Amino acid sequence: MKSPKYHLYLTGNEYTQIINALVELKNELISEGRYTDAVDELLIKFSKARTKNLKVVYTN
């Protein structure tokens, strides 16, 4: 059975905040002497993610 795919639509600011949070988490894990494999995988996925321009239409 295939696992479902999820899509996140982020602004540039949100993308930057996520990358910074992951880097901070990785630094904390390194200072504690713990493994950073999961965080590394997420950083790679975010860095390879495609960007897509969307037009947002607000309706009442």
LINDANOR-V452102 format. One record per residue. RES is the residue in one small letter. SS is DSSP state (H for helix, E for strand, - for the rest). PHI is phi in radians with two decimals (none if undefined). D_CENTER is the distance of its C-alpha to the mean C-alpha in Angstrom with 1 decimal. Layout:
res,ss,phi,d_center
RES,SS,PHI,D_CENTER
RES,SS,PHI,D_CENTER
This chain:
res,ss,phi,d_center
m,-,none,24.9
k,-,-1.34,21.7
s,-,-1.43,18.6
p,-,-1.22,17.4
k,-,-1.66,14.5
y,-,-2.10,12.2
h,-,-2.12,11.0
l,-,-1.95,8.9
y,-,-1.93,10.7
l,-,-2.08,9.4
t,-,-1.40,11.7
g,H,-1.06,11.6
n,H,-1.16,11.9
e,H,-1.12,9.1
y,H,-1.05,6.7
t,H,-1.09,8.8
q,H,-1.11,8.9
i,H,-1.15,5.3
i,H,-1.06,6.1
n,H,-1.09,9.5
a,H,-1.13,9.1
l,H,-1.17,7.7
v,H,-1.17,10.6
e,H,-1.09,13.0
l,H,-1.09,12.4
k,H,-1.09,13.2
n,H,-1.10,16.1
e,H,-1.11,17.4
l,H,-1.12,17.4
i,H,-1.11,19.2
s,H,-1.16,21.7
e,H,-1.50,22.4
g,-,1.35,23.0
r,-,-1.76,20.5
y,-,-1.27,18.5
t,-,-2.06,15.0
d,H,-1.02,14.6
a,H,-1.13,11.9
v,H,-1.17,9.7
d,H,-1.05,10.8
e,H,-1.09,9.9
l,H,-1.14,6.2
l,H,-1.08,6.5
i,H,-1.15,8.8
k,H,-1.09,7.1
f,H,-1.19,4.6
s,H,-1.25,8.0
k,H,-1.62,10.0
a,-,-1.15,8.7
r,-,-1.31,11.7
t,-,-1.82,12.4
k,-,-2.46,14.9
n,-,-1.51,17.3
l,-,-2.07,18.4
k,-,-1.74,21.5
v,-,-1.73,21.4
v,-,-2.02,24.9
y,-,-1.68,25.9
t,-,-2.10,28.9
n,-,-1.48,31.2
